[in-house]
């Protein structure tokens, strides 16, 4: 009964029109705020009407209230590579990318995240200044990942693929291939 009363009275919502929010499983941009519901346009084009009672009861994430959003991604380097040098290069590259935001409270940083099968995984955290979560923030993340990849390659860092194990079964004693750097072919043959 109380939720009906709250629905029908005015309350301060923790978002404005065009803010990107997530409430429960609903993730999208606020398009209108009516007396009984809030209309959200999801990023796959659906119109969702959230009852205002749910807005009051459920946790609500506002991705654009202050115009800043933190992204992260992981990049794997070879075990032979210098981790500190890679992290320094990554930070320099990310911070020099236009649109990446940094101040005392919103810092770019990189940390070793995992020692995986074939790589040392470094996780990078950075902030973007945007009110447009869906398009601008996503494009900026892609741009940062691309520039980091290029910088690592240009500076001699390896980003190996996962190691694959080959097993021989039954009477099989050998696999008739040879692999040389820059060349893959059948044993005794060369690819040119």
N, C-alpha and C positions, 0 to 999 in steps of 0.2 A: 504494500500500500504506500509506503514511504517513497519507493522509487517512482511511483506514478505522480506523486506530489512534486518530487524533484524534477521529473521530466517536464512538468507543466510550468515550472517557475524558471526564471532566468538564473543562470549561474556563469561563473567565469570559466571559460574553456581554456585548456593549456595549449591552444593553437589558434592560428588565424587562417583565413582563406589562403590557399596555395601553399600552406605548409605541408611537408611530407611527414606522415605519421604512420605508426603501426599500433593497432589495437587488436589484441588476440591474433588471429590469423590474417587480418585485413591490413594490407600495406599499400599505401597510395597517397594521393594528393587531395587535400580537403578542397572541395568545390563549393559547398554551401553549408551553412549552419542554420537549421530550421528550429522551430520551437520544440518538436518531439524527436528529431533525428539530425544526424550530421551526414552529409553526402560526401563519399570519398570515391575518387576515380582511381582504380588500381592501375598498375603499370602495364597490365595486359589488356586494358581497355574496359574492364567491367565497372559498372556503377554500383556501389554498395551503400546501403543506408544503415548506419549504425544508430540504434536507439540511444538517446542521450543518457538513459539510465545505465547503459553499458559503458559509456564514456566516463561516467562517475565511478563505476565499480571496478572496471578492468584496468590493469596497468597500461599506460599509454606512453609510447616513445615518440618524441618530436625530433625528427632528424634535421630540421632546418630552422629552429627557433632563433638560434644565435648566428645563423649563417655559416657555421663551421661544421665539418663532418670529418671524422677520422677514418681513413682507409688503412688496410694492411694487405700484404702479400708475402709470399715466401719464394725465395730463389735458392737453388742448390748449387754449391761450388764443389770442385774436386777436393778430396782430402789433402792432396799435395799443395793446394793453394794456400796463401797466407790469409788467414781469417781477418786479422786486423786491417790489412791493406784492402781487402774486399769491402769490409764494412765502411772504411773511410771513403772509398771511391763511391759506394752506394749512397752514403749520406750527402756527399758533395753533389752527386748527380741529381738526387731527389730535390735537394734544397735549391739547386739552380734551375729547376723546372718551373716555368711561369705558371702561376696559379696555385702553387703549393704555399700554404700559410704556416708561419711559425712565429711564436712569441714566447714569453715566459711560461705561460700556461698550456701552450699547444706546441709541443716539441716533436721534431722528427727524430726517430731513433731506430737503431737496428740491433738485433740481438740474436745469438745462436739459438735456434729453436729446437733443432733435433740433429742427431747423428744418424742419418738414414743408411740404407744399404750401400749406396754408391756416392752419396753427397753429404756435405755439411750444409744443413738448411739454415738460412738466415732469414729471419722475419723482420720486415720493414714496416714501420708505422709512420704515417704522415697525415697531415691535415689539409683539407681543401676549403677554400672560402667560396661557398655557394649557397644560394637559396633554391637552386634547381637540382634536386638530388638525382633524379632519374637520368637526365641527359648529361649535364655538365660534369657532375661528380664522377659518373661512370666513365665518361670520355677521358677525364683527367687521370683516373686510375690506370686506364689502358696506356695513356701517354707515358706515365711514370714507369710502368713496367717495361715498355718498349725501350725507353732511353736507358734504363738500368741494364737491360740485356745487352744493348749495343755497347755501352761503356765497359761492361765486364769483358765482352769479347775483344774489343779493341785494345784492352789492357792485358791481354794474355790469360785471363781466367777461364777455366774450363767449367762447363755446365753439363756434366755427363748424364746420360740416360740411365735408367735403372739397370743393374747387372742382371743378365739372363743366364740361367743355368741350363746346360745341355746334358742330357743323360743318354747313355747307350743301353739298349735293352737286348735281351736274348743273346744271340750269337754275334751281334754287331760289335766289331772291335775298333772301328775308326769311322770318322765322318770325312768324306772325300772333298774337303774344301780347305783353302788356305786364305788367311786374311792378312793383308799388309796395309800399313798406313796409307790411306787414300786409294786403296785398290781392293776390290772384293772379286774373287773369281774361283773357278774350280781348280783343284790342285793341278799344277803343271801348265795351266793356261794363264795368260795375262789379258786384262781388259784394257783396251786402248781406245 
